[in-house]
Amino acid sequence: MLTIKVWENDMKCPGCIKEGKRSKVFELGTYETLMGWQTYYDEDGKFHSHNPNDRSTQYRCTNGHMFRQTRRAICPTCGSDW
C-alpha cells in the first residue's frame, strides 16, 4: 500500500501515474486522530490554530491499486502543519 501526503483536491492513483494508466478512484474509508489542541492569538494579535490531528483516507482504483492519503490542517497565520 502506498502512502501519500498531499494538500490539493485533485486525486489520481499514484500507481497508475507510475504505470502510465488512467483509472477511477474510490474512497474506502476515512479516520481522523482526536488529539486536543488550543487556538491562540500571538503577541501581534494574529490567530493561530496548530491542529495536530491527521485525517487519513484509504482509496482503491479500478486497476486494483490501493493507497492512502494523509492530510493535516495548516495554521491560517503561519502556514505550519504541526
Order of alpha helices (4+ residues) and beta strands (2+ residues): beta-alpha-beta-beta-beta-beta-beta
